[in-house]
C-alpha cells in the first residue's frame, strides 16, 4: 500500500488591490477533517476518489483556501508550513499530492507554491519522492515549480468545469508513476505574453487553439504524459506572471523543448487575440431600450471580477442601470454594511441605504438609494451545477454570508456580506429570484460566469467600468514583471 502525503494551498493573489489577506480570511482544514471533502465535488474530492480506488494510505496534513484577494500576509505561509512540516516529517512517504491554485503571492514571497515545493524537497526522505498535484489555469507557472515537481496538472477549461476532472487526471498520473515505477519530470517555458482573464476563455481563440495543439502533442508522443496550457494571472505583480506552458515527460530534453517551441510560437502568433475589447454600458443600454431582446441580457463587468480579487462592490453597472432607468434589472453587490443597515426592517418597508463603493479606491463611492426590502437570508445555498467554476476549492455548499434583496424602481439588488463569484444561478434562485425572468443582469466576472449565464442569455456584452481587474495589462503599475513582455512591450 502506497502512502501519500496530501496538502492544499489555494489562493489567487491580486497584487494591485488594497489590504492584506490574513489567516482569518482562509478556510483551514487539518488532519482527518480533510477526508470529509470526499463527495463534495472539489479538486480534493477528485484526488480522494482515485486514492480510494488505488488503495492508497492517505496522510492528510492541511488544506488552506481563501477567495481571490489582496497580497497574503507572510504569517499565513508560516502557519501553513507549521501545519504541514511535522506531518511531512512523519515519513516515509511514497509520494506527495498537492492541491494548489498556483498564483499565490505573499508580502515576502513572489512564488509561494515554488517556495513550498522547495521546502518539501529539503525534508529528509522527500528529496526524491514523486510530487504530483493539480493547479488552476490562471496560475503563474514558474521555473521553481517545474524544478521541484514531477507532475502538476493544470485545468484545461475556462470556465473551470473540469477542475475536479483535472485533479483526477493528476492523481491517475501519480498512480501510473507508482505502478510503473517510472518517475517523470516537468519542463516549462514562459511565452513572453500576459493576457487578462477576459482573454483566456477556452471556447475562444487563442486558448482554444493552444489547448488543441497541446492535446495533439500529447497524442503524438509516448513520453509526454501531459501538456499544460497556463493562461496566467495578469493581476499578480511577480516576475513570471503571464502565459506559460509545461510538459510532464519521461522523454529527452530535446522533445520537450520542441513541444514548448511549438506552443510558444502559436501563442505569439495569436497574441493580439488575448486582448478583448469592451463596450460602454450606457451605449449598450441605449441600444437595448431601442430594440429589447426576448430574454435576459448579461452585462459582464470584468473590472470588478470577484473571482479575480476585486471587491465585488463596484457601482459602475448599477449607476448605468440607474441612469438608463432600466426596468426588471438585477445586480449583485458585496456590501456587509448595507446588509447590516437593513436589520430590523420588515419586507415591504423602505429605507435609504448607501450601497457599494465602500473602501474601493477604483470606484466613485456609494450610491444612496431609497430601497424596499424584499427579503433577508443567511446567504447559504447549494450549487445547482456540480461542475460550476467555483466548486474547485470550496465544494458545492456556498456561504454568501447574511444577505438581503432590495428593490429600487426597476432594479433588484442582491446584497451579500461575503463577496461571492457569480458562477451559479443558484445564487439568485436561493433568494427567491428567477434570473431567467430578469431583462438585464449585471455580472461581476470575466469568463467563468459563462457556464451558468450562457444558458439563459439572449445577449451578452462585456462592458468597461472602473475597477482593479481591468482588461488592459498596459494600464497596470507593474514593478516586478519580467520585461520585455507583450503587450507592455509591443515587439
C-alpha positions as CSV (number, residue, x, y, z in Angstrom):
1,X,0.0,0.0,0.0
2,X,1.4,3.3,-1.1
3,X,1.5,6.1,1.5
4,X,0.7,9.6,0.1
5,X,1.1,12.9,1.8
6,X,-1.8,15.3,1.0
7,X,-1.9,19.1,1.4
8,X,-3.7,22.0,-0.2
9,X,-2.9,25.7,-0.6
10,X,-5.3,27.7,-2.7
11,X,-5.3,31.5,-3.2
12,X,-5.3,33.7,-6.3
13,X,-3.5,36.9,-5.2
14,X,-4.3,40.3,-6.7
15,X,-1.3,42.5,-6.1
16,X,-2.9,45.7,-7.1
17,X,-5.8,45.9,-4.6
18,X,-5.5,47.4,-1.1
19,X,-5.2,45.5,2.1
20,X,-3.7,42.1,3.1
21,X,-5.2,38.7,3.1
22,X,-4.7,37.3,6.6
23,X,-5.2,33.9,8.3
24,X,-8.8,34.8,9.3
25,X,-9.6,35.1,5.6
26,X,-8.7,31.4,5.0
27,X,-10.8,28.3,5.5
28,X,-8.4,25.9,7.2
29,X,-8.8,22.2,7.4
30,X,-6.4,20.0,9.3
31,X,-5.7,16.2,9.5
32,X,-8.6,13.8,9.2
33,X,-11.1,16.6,8.6
34,X,-9.8,16.9,5.1
35,X,-11.2,13.5,4.3
36,X,-14.6,15.0,4.6
37,X,-14.1,16.6,1.2
38,X,-15.0,13.2,-0.3
39,X,-18.1,13.6,-2.4
40,X,-18.3,17.4,-2.3
41,X,-17.2,17.9,-5.9
42,X,-13.9,19.7,-5.1
43,X,-10.5,19.0,-6.5
44,X,-9.6,17.3,-3.2
45,X,-12.6,15.1,-3.7
46,X,-11.2,14.1,-7.1
47,X,-7.9,13.0,-5.6
48,X,-9.6,11.1,-2.8
49,X,-11.7,9.2,-5.4
50,X,-8.5,7.9,-7.1
51,X,-6.8,7.3,-3.8
52,X,-9.6,5.0,-2.7
53,X,-9.6,3.1,-6.0
54,X,-5.8,2.6,-5.7
55,X,-6.0,1.6,-2.1
56,X,-3.5,4.3,-1.0
57,X,-2.9,5.2,2.6
58,X,-3.5,9.0,2.6
59,X,-1.9,11.1,5.3
60,X,-3.8,14.5,5.2
61,X,-1.8,17.4,6.6
62,X,-3.7,20.6,6.0
63,X,-5.7,22.5,3.4
64,X,-5.8,26.3,3.3
65,X,-8.2,28.1,0.9
66,X,-9.3,31.7,0.5
67,X,-11.2,33.7,-2.1
68,X,-9.1,35.8,-4.5
69,X,-8.0,38.9,-2.8
70,X,-5.0,41.1,-1.8
71,X,-1.4,40.2,-1.0
72,X,-1.2,37.4,1.5
73,X,0.3,38.0,5.0
74,X,3.6,36.1,5.4
75,X,2.1,34.7,8.7
76,X,-0.3,32.6,6.6
77,X,2.5,30.9,4.8
78,X,4.3,30.2,8.1
79,X,1.1,28.9,9.7
80,X,0.6,26.6,6.7
81,X,4.1,25.3,6.9
82,X,3.8,24.9,10.7
83,X,0.9,22.6,10.0
84,X,2.5,20.8,7.0
85,X,6.1,20.3,8.1
86,X,5.6,17.9,11.1
87,X,3.3,15.7,9.1
88,X,5.7,15.7,6.2
89,X,8.5,14.6,8.6
90,X,6.4,11.6,9.7
91,X,7.5,9.6,6.6
92,X,8.4,7.6,4.8
93,X,6.0,8.5,2.0
94,X,5.8,7.1,-1.4
95,X,4.6,10.4,-2.9
96,X,3.2,13.8,-2.2
97,X,0.0,15.2,-3.7
98,X,-0.7,18.9,-3.6
99,X,-4.0,20.8,-4.3
100,X,-2.8,24.2,-5.5
101,X,-4.0,27.4,-7.2
102,X,-0.6,28.5,-8.4
103,X,-1.0,32.3,-8.3
104,X,-0.3,32.9,-4.6
105,X,1.9,35.8,-3.6
106,X,2.8,36.9,-0.1
107,X,4.5,40.0,1.2
108,X,7.9,38.4,1.0
109,X,7.4,35.5,-1.5
110,X,6.7,36.2,-5.1
111,X,6.3,32.4,-5.8
112,X,4.7,30.8,-2.8
113,X,4.0,27.5,-4.4
114,X,7.5,27.2,-5.7
115,X,8.9,28.0,-2.2
116,X,6.7,25.4,-0.6
117,X,7.8,22.8,-3.1
118,X,11.4,23.7,-2.4
119,X,10.9,23.4,1.3
120,X,9.3,20.0,0.9
121,X,12.3,18.8,-1.1
122,X,14.5,19.9,1.8
123,X,12.9,17.4,4.2
124,X,14.7,14.1,4.8
125,X,13.0,11.4,2.8
126,X,11.2,13.8,0.4
127,X,14.1,14.8,-1.8
128,X,13.4,12.1,-4.4
129,X,9.8,11.1,-4.0
130,X,7.3,11.9,-6.7
131,X,5.4,15.2,-6.2
132,X,2.2,15.5,-8.1
133,X,-0.8,17.7,-7.9
134,X,-3.4,19.9,-9.6
135,X,-3.4,23.7,-10.2
136,X,-5.6,26.4,-11.8
137,X,-5.4,27.5,-15.4
138,X,-4.9,31.0,-14.0
139,X,-1.7,30.1,-12.2
140,X,1.6,31.7,-12.9
141,X,3.8,28.7,-13.7
142,X,7.3,29.2,-12.5
143,X,10.7,27.6,-13.2
144,X,10.9,26.8,-9.5
145,X,7.6,24.9,-9.5
146,X,8.7,22.9,-12.5
147,X,12.1,22.1,-11.0
148,X,10.7,20.6,-7.8
149,X,7.6,18.9,-9.0
150,X,7.1,15.8,-11.2
151,X,3.5,16.0,-12.3
152,X,1.5,19.2,-11.7
153,X,-1.6,19.1,-13.9
154,X,-3.5,22.3,-15.0
155,X,-7.2,22.7,-15.6
156,X,-8.0,22.7,-19.3
157,X,-11.2,24.6,-19.3
158,X,-12.2,28.2,-18.6
159,X,-14.8,28.3,-17.1
160,X,-13.2,25.7,-14.9
161,X,-15.8,22.9,-15.4
162,X,-13.0,20.3,-15.4
163,X,-11.3,21.3,-12.1
164,X,-12.3,18.0,-10.3
165,X,-11.5,16.1,-13.5
166,X,-8.1,17.6,-13.7
167,X,-7.4,16.5,-10.1
168,X,-8.5,13.0,-11.0
169,X,-6.2,13.2,-14.0
170,X,-3.2,14.3,-11.8
171,X,-3.9,11.5,-9.3
172,X,-4.2,8.9,-12.1
173,X,-0.8,10.1,-13.4
174,X,0.6,9.6,-9.9
175,X,-0.9,6.1,-9.9
176,X,0.9,5.4,-13.2
177,X,4.1,6.7,-11.8
178,X,3.9,4.4,-8.7
179,X,2.5,1.4,-10.6
180,X,5.1,1.6,-13.4
181,X,8.0,2.7,-11.2
182,X,8.6,5.5,-13.8
183,X,9.1,9.0,-12.4
184,X,8.6,11.9,-14.9
185,X,9.9,15.4,-14.7
186,X,8.5,18.8,-15.6
187,X,9.9,21.2,-18.2
188,X,8.3,24.7,-18.5
189,X,8.6,27.8,-20.6
190,X,7.2,31.4,-20.3
191,X,5.7,32.7,-23.5
192,X,6.6,36.4,-23.0
193,X,2.9,37.3,-23.0
194,X,0.5,38.5,-20.4
195,X,-3.3,38.2,-21.1
196,X,-6.1,39.4,-18.9
197,X,-8.6,36.8,-17.6
198,X,-11.1,38.1,-20.2
199,X,-8.7,36.8,-22.9
200,X,-8.4,33.3,-21.5
201,X,-11.7,31.7,-22.2
202,X,-11.1,28.2,-23.7
203,X,-14.0,28.4,-26.1
204,X,-12.3,31.2,-27.9
205,X,-9.0,31.9,-29.7
206,X,-6.3,32.0,-28.5
207,X,-6.8,29.5,-25.7
208,X,-8.9,27.1,-27.7
209,X,-6.1,26.8,-30.4
210,X,-3.4,26.3,-27.8
211,X,-5.4,23.6,-26.0
212,X,-6.0,21.8,-29.3
213,X,-2.3,21.9,-30.0
214,X,-1.5,20.6,-26.5
215,X,-3.7,17.6,-26.9
216,X,-2.1,16.8,-30.3
217,X,1.3,16.9,-28.7
218,X,0.2,14.5,-26.0
219,X,-1.2,12.1,-28.6
220,X,1.9,12.2,-30.8
221,X,4.4,11.4,-28.0
222,X,4.6,8.3,-25.9
223,X,6.9,10.0,-23.5
224,X,4.9,13.2,-22.8
225,X,2.3,12.4,-20.1
226,X,0.5,15.8,-20.1
227,X,0.8,19.3,-21.6
228,X,-0.3,22.3,-19.6
229,X,-1.6,25.5,-21.2
230,X,-1.3,28.0,-18.4
231,X,-3.3,31.3,-19.0
232,X,-1.5,33.1,-16.2
233,X,-2.9,35.7,-13.8
234,X,-2.3,39.2,-15.0
235,X,-3.0,40.8,-11.7
236,X,0.0,39.3,-10.0
237,X,3.0,41.7,-9.9
238,X,5.6,38.9,-10.0
239,X,8.5,38.2,-12.4
240,X,6.9,35.1,-14.1
241,X,3.3,36.3,-14.4
242,X,1.6,35.5,-17.7
243,X,1.2,32.8,-20.3
244,X,3.3,29.7,-19.8
245,X,3.5,26.1,-20.9
246,X,4.8,23.0,-19.2
247,X,5.1,19.3,-20.0
248,X,5.2,16.2,-17.8
249,X,7.6,13.9,-19.6
250,X,9.9,10.9,-19.3
251,X,11.4,11.6,-22.7
252,X,14.6,13.6,-23.7
253,X,15.0,17.3,-23.2
254,X,15.0,18.0,-27.0
255,X,11.5,16.6,-27.4
256,X,10.2,18.6,-24.5
257,X,11.8,21.8,-25.9
258,X,10.3,21.1,-29.3
259,X,6.9,20.9,-27.8
260,X,7.3,24.1,-25.9
261,X,8.7,25.8,-29.0
262,X,5.5,24.9,-30.9
263,X,3.2,26.2,-28.1
264,X,5.1,29.4,-27.7
265,X,5.2,30.1,-31.4
266,X,1.4,29.5,-31.6
267,X,0.8,31.8,-28.6
268,X,2.9,34.6,-30.1
269,X,1.1,34.2,-33.5
270,X,-2.3,34.7,-31.7
271,X,-1.1,37.2,-29.0
272,X,-3.4,40.0,-30.1
273,X,-6.5,37.8,-29.7
274,X,-5.9,37.7,-25.9
275,X,-6.8,41.4,-25.5
276,X,-10.6,41.7,-25.9
277,X,-12.5,44.9,-26.5
278,X,-15.2,46.2,-24.1
279,X,-18.3,48.2,-24.6
280,X,-19.6,51.3,-22.9
281,X,-22.5,50.2,-20.6
282,X,-24.6,53.3,-21.3
283,X,-24.4,52.8,-25.0
284,X,-25.4,49.1,-24.6
285,X,-28.4,50.0,-22.5
286,X,-29.4,52.7,-25.0
287,X,-29.4,50.1,-27.8
288,X,-31.3,47.6,-25.7
289,X,-34.0,50.2,-25.0
290,X,-34.5,50.8,-28.7
291,X,-34.5,47.0,-29.5
292,X,-35.1,44.9,-26.4
293,X,-34.3,41.2,-26.8
294,X,-36.7,38.4,-25.7
295,X,-34.6,37.2,-22.8
296,X,-32.0,38.3,-20.2
297,X,-29.2,40.5,-21.4
298,X,-25.9,40.0,-19.5
299,X,-23.7,43.0,-18.7
300,X,-20.4,41.4,-17.8
301,X,-18.2,43.7,-15.7
302,X,-14.6,42.2,-15.6
303,X,-13.1,45.2,-13.8
304,X,-15.0,44.2,-10.7
305,X,-14.4,40.5,-11.2
306,X,-15.0,38.8,-7.8
307,X,-13.0,35.7,-8.8
308,X,-10.1,37.9,-9.9
309,X,-9.7,39.5,-6.5
310,X,-11.9,42.6,-7.0
311,X,-14.1,43.7,-4.0
312,X,-17.4,43.0,-5.8
313,X,-18.8,46.3,-4.6
314,X,-18.2,48.4,-7.7
315,X,-21.1,50.7,-8.7
316,X,-20.3,51.1,-12.4
317,X,-23.1,48.9,-13.8
318,X,-25.5,49.9,-11.1
319,X,-25.0,53.6,-12.0
320,X,-25.5,52.8,-15.7
321,X,-28.8,51.0,-14.9
322,X,-30.0,53.9,-12.8
323,X,-29.1,56.5,-15.5
324,X,-31.0,54.4,-18.1
325,X,-34.0,53.9,-15.8
326,X,-33.6,50.2,-16.5
327,X,-36.6,48.0,-15.7
328,X,-36.6,44.5,-14.5
329,X,-32.8,44.5,-13.9
330,X,-30.7,42.7,-11.3
331,X,-27.2,43.2,-9.9
332,X,-25.3,41.5,-7.0
333,X,-23.1,43.7,-4.8
334,X,-21.0,42.7,-1.8
335,X,-21.8,45.1,1.0
336,X,-21.9,43.8,4.5
337,X,-22.5,47.3,5.9
338,X,-25.6,47.8,3.8
339,X,-26.9,44.4,4.8
340,X,-26.4,45.3,8.4
341,X,-28.3,48.6,8.0
342,X,-31.4,46.6,6.9
343,X,-31.6,44.6,10.1
344,X,-35.0,45.2,11.8
345,X,-36.7,46.2,8.6
346,X,-39.7,44.2,7.6
347,X,-40.3,43.1,4.0
348,X,-42.1,45.8,2.1
349,X,-40.6,48.6,4.3
350,X,-38.3,51.3,2.8
351,X,-35.0,52.8,3.9
352,X,-32.3,55.0,2.4
353,X,-29.1,53.0,2.2
354,X,-25.6,53.7,0.8
355,X,-24.8,50.8,-1.5
356,X,-21.5,49.7,-2.9
357,X,-18.2,51.6,-3.5
358,X,-17.0,51.4,0.1
359,X,-13.2,51.3,0.7
360,X,-12.8,50.9,-3.1
361,X,-10.3,53.4,-4.5
362,X,-11.3,52.5,-8.0
363,X,-15.0,53.4,-7.6
364,X,-16.7,56.9,-7.3
365,X,-18.2,55.7,-4.0
366,X,-21.5,54.5,-2.6
367,X,-24.8,55.2,-4.3
368,X,-27.5,56.3,-1.8
369,X,-30.8,54.8,-2.8
370,X,-34.3,54.6,-1.2
371,X,-34.9,50.8,-1.3
372,X,-37.7,48.5,-0.5
373,X,-36.6,45.4,1.5
374,X,-37.8,42.2,-0.4
375,X,-36.2,39.5,1.7
376,X,-33.3,38.6,4.0
377,X,-31.4,35.3,4.4
378,X,-28.3,33.6,5.8
379,X,-26.9,33.6,2.3
380,X,-26.3,29.8,2.2
381,X,-27.0,27.9,-0.9
382,X,-26.0,24.7,-2.8
383,X,-24.7,24.9,-6.3
384,X,-27.1,23.8,-8.9
385,X,-24.2,22.8,-11.2
386,X,-21.7,20.5,-9.6
387,X,-19.3,21.5,-12.4
388,X,-19.6,25.1,-11.6
389,X,-16.3,27.1,-11.8
390,X,-16.5,27.8,-8.1
391,X,-16.7,24.2,-6.8
392,X,-13.0,23.5,-7.1
393,X,-11.8,24.9,-3.8
394,X,-14.9,25.0,-1.7
395,X,-17.2,22.2,-2.8
396,X,-20.9,22.6,-3.6
397,X,-22.0,24.3,-0.4
398,X,-21.6,28.1,-0.7
399,X,-21.9,30.7,2.0
400,X,-22.6,34.3,0.9
401,X,-22.9,35.5,4.5
402,X,-26.0,37.3,5.7
403,X,-27.8,38.6,2.6
404,X,-30.6,40.9,1.6
405,X,-32.7,41.5,-1.5
406,X,-33.8,45.1,-2.1
407,X,-35.5,46.9,-4.9
408,X,-35.1,50.4,-6.2
409,X,-37.5,51.4,-9.0
410,X,-36.9,48.7,-11.7
411,X,-33.7,47.3,-10.2
412,X,-33.4,44.4,-7.9
413,X,-30.2,44.3,-5.9
414,X,-28.9,41.2,-4.1
415,X,-26.6,42.4,-1.3
416,X,-24.1,39.8,0.2
417,X,-21.9,40.1,3.3
418,X,-19.3,37.9,1.7
419,X,-18.3,38.5,-1.9
420,X,-19.3,35.6,-4.0
421,X,-18.4,34.8,-7.6
422,X,-21.5,34.8,-9.9
423,X,-20.9,31.4,-11.3
424,X,-24.1,29.6,-10.5
425,X,-27.7,30.6,-10.9
426,X,-28.5,29.1,-7.5
427,X,-27.1,32.4,-6.1
428,X,-30.3,34.1,-7.4
429,X,-32.8,31.3,-7.0
430,X,-31.8,30.7,-3.4
431,X,-33.0,34.2,-2.7
432,X,-36.4,33.8,-4.4
433,X,-35.4,35.4,-7.7
434,X,-35.7,33.7,-11.1
435,X,-32.8,35.1,-13.2
436,X,-34.5,33.9,-16.4
437,X,-37.3,36.4,-15.8
438,X,-34.9,39.4,-15.5
439,X,-34.4,41.6,-18.5
440,X,-30.8,42.8,-17.6
441,X,-28.4,41.2,-15.2
442,X,-25.1,42.7,-14.1
443,X,-22.4,40.1,-13.6
444,X,-19.0,40.8,-11.9
445,X,-16.9,38.3,-13.8
446,X,-14.6,37.8,-16.7
447,X,-15.2,34.4,-18.3
448,X,-16.2,31.9,-15.6
449,X,-19.8,33.1,-15.5
450,X,-20.5,31.7,-19.0
451,X,-21.1,28.1,-17.7
452,X,-24.2,29.4,-15.9
453,X,-25.4,32.5,-17.8
454,X,-24.9,31.5,-21.4
455,X,-27.7,29.0,-20.9
456,X,-30.2,31.8,-20.2
457,X,-28.8,34.8,-22.0
458,X,-30.4,36.4,-25.1
459,X,-27.3,38.5,-25.5
460,X,-24.1,39.3,-23.6
461,X,-21.9,42.3,-23.5
462,X,-18.6,42.8,-21.8
463,X,-18.6,46.4,-20.5
464,X,-15.9,48.7,-19.3
465,X,-16.2,50.2,-15.8
466,X,-13.7,51.3,-13.2
467,X,-12.1,48.6,-11.1
468,X,-8.9,46.7,-10.3
469,X,-9.4,43.8,-12.8
470,X,-9.1,45.8,-16.0
471,X,-8.6,44.0,-19.3
472,X,-5.6,46.0,-20.5
473,X,-2.4,44.9,-18.8
474,X,-0.7,48.1,-20.1
475,X,-2.6,50.1,-17.5
476,X,-1.4,48.1,-14.5
477,X,1.5,49.5,-12.4
478,X,3.8,46.5,-12.6
479,X,7.2,46.8,-10.8
480,X,8.4,43.2,-10.8
481,X,7.2,41.7,-14.1
482,X,10.0,40.4,-16.3
483,X,10.4,42.5,-19.4
484,X,10.1,42.7,-22.3
485,X,6.6,41.2,-22.4
486,X,3.6,41.6,-24.7
487,X,1.5,43.8,-24.7
488,X,3.5,46.1,-22.4
489,X,6.4,45.9,-24.9
490,X,4.7,45.6,-28.3
491,X,7.6,44.0,-30.2
